[in-house]
Amino acid sequence: MDGVIGFVQDLGPNIQLLLERMPAILDGFLVTVLATVLGALVALLIAFVFGIAQVAKLAPVRILARIFVEFFRGTSLVVQLFWLSFVLPQLPYPFGFQLTPLAIGVIALGLNYGAYAAEVVRGSIGSVPTGQYEAISALSLSPMRGMFRIVIPQAWALMLPSLSNLWIQLLKGSAIVSTVLLYDLFFQVEQLRDRTGTWFAYLFALLAYFLIAWVIVIVMNGLEVRAKHRIGRGPALSESWRSLFQAPGTTPGGGRSARVVRDRAAFHAGTPTGGGLP
């Protein structure tokens, strides 16, 4: 209770301190966004390479891909960060070299979450109906061309919900990169905590990370709607977005949907419509 009372009493001064440190906090915010976006791109590249490799016909390719995925899934992100930061520079030439803190964070996040995402890619490819693979042979497409022209577009729509969850986990995992001297959002929050106290600083951190996560969810939901529309399994993104503001039974453009108009006309004419409501 004393902590809550102190939080309320110090709210005005703490907000003032927050405003004073806002330039540094915005810099940390941008670093976190940059690490998250670049880490997600690296993870996506790794996911497709090793996800597809796990369903390859060649056994050595499948085995090597599986070893890679299990290794980076089975080791700690913190250990990977420390290895890239402290062990890699000590390796003999030409294997040892020094990376910047941002590069360390991006590579570690990409490798760790890319291994998890590779399983999502593999599982989504396996969920595509077998008839689609038969279509590849029927169309005389090469296995590689058929994979990217027929299988991957359908698997992409299936994997997006899981990838959305992974990218949010990646965002939260990015807070760990401050341990390798990357001045990200969490680092700036820690600096703020030294002057404002725990309640205020960490409440601000919760809201800041939630804001970034919310943007990720919106973007990934949009990609999912677009992917499903491209394979004929849902409305276009513009229609899906505008339908949130339309009354039931109307089209995104504002008029009655064709099905509602047809069913009402058939009802008044006494013609059955196969289950349409009046």
C-alpha positions in Angstrom: 0.0 0.0 0.0 2.8 2.4 0.8 4.3 1.8 -2.6 1.0 2.7 -4.3 0.6 5.8 -2.2 4.2 6.8 -3.1 3.6 6.2 -6.8 0.6 8.5 -6.7 2.4 11.2 -4.8 5.4 11.2 -7.0 3.5 10.9 -10.3 3.9 14.6 -11.3 7.7 14.7 -10.7 8.1 11.3 -12.3 6.3 12.4 -15.5 8.5 15.5 -15.5 11.6 13.3 -15.3 10.2 11.1 -18.1 9.7 14.1 -20.4 13.3 15.2 -19.7 14.7 11.8 -20.6 12.3 11.4 -23.6 15.0 11.9 -26.3 17.1 9.1 -24.9 14.0 6.9 -24.4 12.9 7.5 -28.0 16.4 6.5 -29.1 16.1 3.3 -27.1 12.6 2.8 -28.5 14.0 3.0 -32.1 16.8 0.6 -31.2 14.3 -1.9 -29.9 12.2 -1.6 -33.0 15.2 -1.9 -35.2 16.5 -5.0 -33.4 13.0 -6.5 -33.5 12.5 -5.9 -37.2 15.9 -7.0 -38.3 15.9 -10.0 -36.0 12.5 -11.0 -37.4 13.8 -10.7 -41.0 16.8 -12.8 -40.2 14.6 -15.3 -38.4 12.2 -15.5 -41.4 15.1 -16.2 -43.8 16.4 -18.9 -41.5 12.9 -20.3 -41.1 12.3 -20.7 -44.8 15.7 -22.1 -45.5 15.7 -24.7 -42.8 12.0 -25.3 -42.8 12.0 -26.3 -46.4 15.3 -28.2 -46.0 13.6 -30.4 -43.4 11.1 -31.6 -46.0 13.8 -32.1 -48.7 14.1 -35.4 -50.5 17.8 -35.7 -49.7 18.4 -37.3 -46.3 21.7 -35.4 -45.5 20.0 -32.1 -46.1 17.1 -33.0 -43.8 19.5 -34.3 -41.1 21.7 -31.1 -41.2 18.7 -28.9 -41.1 17.3 -30.8 -38.1 20.5 -30.6 -36.2 20.6 -26.8 -36.8 17.0 -26.3 -35.6 17.4 -28.5 -32.5 20.7 -26.9 -31.5 19.4 -23.3 -31.6 16.0 -24.2 -30.1 17.7 -26.2 -27.3 20.2 -23.5 -26.2 19.5 -20.3 -24.2 19.2 -17.0 -26.0 21.3 -15.4 -23.2 24.1 -17.9 -23.7 24.0 -17.3 -27.5 24.3 -13.5 -26.9 27.2 -14.0 -24.5 28.9 -16.4 -27.0 28.7 -13.9 -29.8 29.8 -11.1 -27.6 32.6 -12.6 -25.6 33.7 -15.9 -27.2 33.5 -15.2 -30.9 36.2 -12.4 -30.7 38.6 -14.8 -29.0 38.4 -17.4 -31.7 41.5 -17.7 -33.9 41.7 -15.9 -37.3 39.7 -16.0 -39.5 36.8 -17.3 -37.3 37.1 -14.7 -34.6 35.9 -11.1 -35.1 34.1 -8.4 -33.1 30.5 -7.6 -33.8 28.6 -4.4 -32.8 26.0 -4.8 -30.0 23.2 -4.3 -32.5 24.6 -7.0 -34.8 25.0 -9.4 -31.9 21.4 -8.8 -30.8 20.0 -9.2 -34.3 22.0 -12.4 -35.1 21.2 -14.0 -31.7 17.5 -13.2 -32.0 17.4 -14.3 -35.7 19.1 -17.6 -34.9 17.1 -18.4 -31.8 13.6 -17.5 -33.1 14.4 -18.6 -36.6 14.9 -22.1 -35.3 11.4 -22.1 -33.8 10.0 -20.5 -36.9 11.6 -23.2 -39.1 9.3 -25.7 -37.3 6.3 -23.5 -38.1 7.3 -23.5 -41.8 7.9 -27.2 -41.8 4.5 -27.9 -40.1 2.7 -25.5 -42.4 4.1 -27.1 -45.5 3.1 -30.5 -44.2 -0.4 -29.2 -43.6 -1.0 -28.4 -47.3 -3.3 -31.0 -48.7 -1.6 -33.8 -50.7 -3.7 -33.0 -53.7 -1.7 -29.8 -54.2 1.4 -31.9 -54.6 -0.3 -34.0 -57.2 -1.2 -30.8 -59.0 2.5 -30.0 -59.3 3.1 -33.2 -61.2 -0.1 -32.7 -63.3 1.2 -29.3 -64.3 4.6 -30.7 -65.1 6.3 -28.2 -62.7 9.7 -28.8 -61.2 9.6 -29.6 -57.5 11.3 -26.3 -56.6 9.0 -24.2 -58.8 5.9 -26.1 -57.6 7.0 -25.5 -54.0 7.1 -21.7 -54.4 4.2 -21.4 -56.9 1.7 -23.7 -55.3 2.7 -25.0 -51.8 4.4 -22.0 -50.2 1.5 -19.5 -50.9 -0.9 -21.9 -49.1 1.5 -22.7 -46.3 2.2 -18.9 -45.8 -1.5 -18.3 -44.9 -1.3 -21.2 -42.4 1.9 -20.2 -40.8 1.2 -16.5 -40.2 -0.8 -16.9 -36.9 2.1 -18.8 -35.4 4.7 -16.5 -36.8 2.7 -13.6 -35.2 3.1 -15.1 -31.8 6.8 -15.8 -32.4 7.5 -12.2 -33.4 5.9 -10.9 -30.2 8.1 -13.4 -28.3 11.0 -12.0 -30.2 10.1 -8.5 -29.2 10.0 -9.5 -25.6 13.3 -11.4 -26.0 14.9 -8.2 -27.4 14.9 -6.8 -23.8 17.8 -9.2 -23.1 20.1 -7.6 -25.6 20.8 -4.8 -23.2 23.1 -7.2 -21.4 25.6 -6.8 -24.3 25.6 -3.0 -23.9 22.9 -2.3 -26.5 21.2 0.9 -25.5 17.7 -0.3 -26.2 14.3 0.6 -24.6 14.9 -1.7 -21.6 18.3 -0.1 -21.0 16.7 3.4 -21.0 13.9 2.2 -18.7 16.6 1.0 -16.2 18.2 4.4 -16.3 14.7 6.0 -15.7 14.2 3.6 -12.8 17.2 4.9 -11.0 15.6 8.3 -10.7 11.8 7.6 -10.6 11.5 4.3 -8.8 10.3 0.8 -9.8 6.6 1.4 -10.1 6.7 4.2 -12.6 9.6 3.0 -14.7 8.3 -0.6 -15.2 4.7 0.6 -15.7 6.0 2.8 -18.5 8.0 -0.2 -19.9 4.9 -2.4 -19.9 2.9 0.2 -21.9 5.8 0.8 -24.3 6.3 -2.9 -25.1 2.6 -3.4 -25.4 2.4 -0.6 -28.0 5.1 -2.2 -30.2 3.4 -5.7 -29.8 0.1 -4.2 -30.7 1.5 -2.8 -34.0 3.0 -6.3 -34.7 -0.4 -7.9 -34.2 -2.1 -5.4 -36.6 0.6 -5.9 -39.3 0.5 -9.7 -39.0 -3.3 -9.8 -39.0 -3.2 -7.7 -42.2 -0.7 -10.1 -43.8 -2.8 -13.1 -42.8 -6.0 -11.6 -44.4 -4.1 -10.7 -47.6 -2.5 -14.2 -47.8 -5.9 -15.9 -47.4 -7.4 -13.6 -50.0 -4.7 -14.4 -52.5 -5.5 -18.1 -52.3 -9.3 -17.5 -52.4 -10.0 -18.2 -48.8 -11.2 -14.8 -47.6 -12.1 -11.2 -48.4 -9.6 -8.6 -49.6 -7.7 -6.6 -47.0 -9.7 -3.4 -47.8 -13.0 -5.2 -47.5 -12.0 -6.9 -44.2 -10.8 -3.6 -42.7 -13.9 -1.6 -43.8 -16.3 -4.4 -42.7 -15.4 -3.6 -39.1 -17.3 -0.3 -39.5 -20.3 -1.6 -41.5 -23.7 -2.8 -40.2 -24.4 -6.5 -40.6 -25.8 -7.4 -43.9 -24.1 -4.6 -45.8 -21.1 -4.6 -48.2 -18.0 -2.6 -47.4 -19.2 -0.1 -50.0 -22.3 0.6 -47.9 -24.9 -1.3 -50.0 -26.8 -4.5 -49.1 -24.8 -7.7 -49.8 -25.8 -9.6 -52.9 -26.8 -12.6 -50.8 -29.1 -10.7 -48.5 -30.8 -8.9 -51.4 -31.2 -12.2 -53.3 -32.6 -14.1 -50.3 -35.1 -11.4 -49.5 -36.3 -11.2 -53.1 -36.7 -14.9 -53.2 -38.6 -15.0 -49.9 -41.1 -12.5 -51.1 -41.5 -14.3 -54.4 -42.1 -17.6 -52.5 -39.0 -19.3 -54.0 -36.8 -21.3 -51.7 -33.2 -20.2 -51.6 -31.5 -23.2 -49.9 -31.5 -21.8 -46.4 -31.3 -18.1 -46.9 -32.9 -16.0 -44.2 -35.6 -13.5 -45.0 
